[in-house]
């Protein structure tokens, strides 16, 4: 009889977990949609600012691995210039290599001076606003 009770409890636990997953998914989607609606004006302003300051795609897409090793697309606002002067960038990289051997090397200062990063993007990164499109991925 304990075997039957154990099997029944197992089924009950599995049903409860499945119900929890369904309710959680509904909440996640509903919250994301609501957040997108409220943030829409801000998202539009950010999109125009990025497009105005540098040419290229608006969003950056990366493939990530999620729950149960399932791949999904992860979106962020593009935070780097696509087209930059290669000579200036090589000079920047040389300075990076030189300063990385210096004992006073500071990654924050270096990334703050990265020529690929625009003024708008510095602001977006500071407040993690480049991550707002993540609500699309839900």
Secondary structure, DSSP 4 states (H G I P E B T S, - for coil): -HHHHHHHHHHHHHHHHHHHHHHHHHHHHHHHHHHHHHHHHHHHHHHHHHHHHS-S-SEEEEEEE-GGG-EEEEEEE--S-SS--HHHHHHHHHHHHHHHTSTT--HHHHHHT-TTS-HHHHHHHHTTGGGGGGGGG-
